[in-house]
Amino acid sequence: MPRSPYIERIRAEVGHDLLLLPSAAVLPVREDGAVLLARHHASDRWETIGGMVEPGEDPADAARREVLEEIGVEVRLGALLGVVGGPDFVVRYPNGDECAYVSSVWEATIVAGEPIPDGDELTDLRWFAPSDLADADLGPFCRATLRAIGWLSA
């Protein structure tokens, strides 16, 4: 997915310097308790579904939009599981851009559609039983998120 025009304007001014960005992460959960994670193209690791909150956008709307864009389904957001940020949520991209994300994390239920990875950012999707998360090849952002909300042991 291309960078938002908002980020393009900021990057034109600040270059690769660290940006603090609001984001939304969504953890779709099935009735059996399994959680859906996405394999990201860039890292080839399992991550949460979600992305940046655009200027003027409600974080819950951003969460639903990101799920629709990334896996083609509609979700009903459930509990807000936490708001996470700090050193574990700083990302340095291959082009040198640095971002520190503060992410609202929601549990969700898929209400329409069959999840399919977008083929751009995401290459695969998989349902994980809670007991399988500790041994999964999670990206650092996902692992930190799951620890922060209490779904993984520290």
C-alpha positions, 0 to 999 in steps of 0.5 A, spaced: 500 500 500 502 506 498 504 511 503 498 516 505 499 523 502 499 526 509 505 522 511 508 524 504 507 531 506 510 530 513 516 526 510 518 532 505 519 536 511 522 532 516 526 526 511 527 520 515 526 523 522 522 519 527 514 520 527 509 519 532 503 516 529 497 513 531 495 506 529 489 501 530 491 493 530 485 488 530 485 481 532 479 477 529 477 472 534 473 466 532 468 462 536 473 457 538 478 462 541 483 462 535 486 469 533 487 471 525 494 474 524 497 476 517 504 474 514 507 481 512 510 481 505 516 485 508 518 481 514 515 474 512 513 474 520 506 474 523 503 480 525 496 484 527 492 486 522 491 494 522 495 500 520 495 508 521 489 512 523 489 518 518 488 525 520 481 526 522 479 519 522 476 516 528 481 510 530 475 505 530 473 507 523 481 506 521 481 499 524 475 497 520 477 500 514 484 497 515 481 490 516 477 491 509 483 493 505 488 488 508 483 482 508 477 484 505 472 483 510 467 487 515 468 486 522 464 488 528 469 491 533 469 488 540 473 490 546 478 495 546 484 491 549 489 496 550 493 502 547 500 500 546 506 504 545 513 505 547 520 503 545 517 496 542 513 500 537 518 503 534 520 501 526 525 503 522 523 502 515 528 499 509 528 506 506 531 509 513 524 512 515 523 511 523 516 511 526 513 510 533 506 507 533 501 508 538 496 503 537 489 502 539 488 494 539 481 491 538 478 484 539 473 483 533 469 478 530 468 477 522 461 479 520 461 479 512 466 476 507 472 471 507 478 473 509 484 473 503 490 477 504 491 483 499 497 480 496 501 487 497 502 488 504 500 481 506 502 474 503 498 469 508 493 469 513 492 464 519 488 462 525 492 461 531 490 457 537 492 461 544 496 456 546 500 456 539 502 464 540 508 463 544 511 459 539 509 462 532 514 466 528 511 473 530 514 479 528 516 484 534 510 489 533 505 483 534 509 480 540 510 486 543 502 487 542 500 481 545 504 481 551 502 488 552 495 486 552 496 480 556 495 474 551 503 472 551 507 471 557 513 476 558 
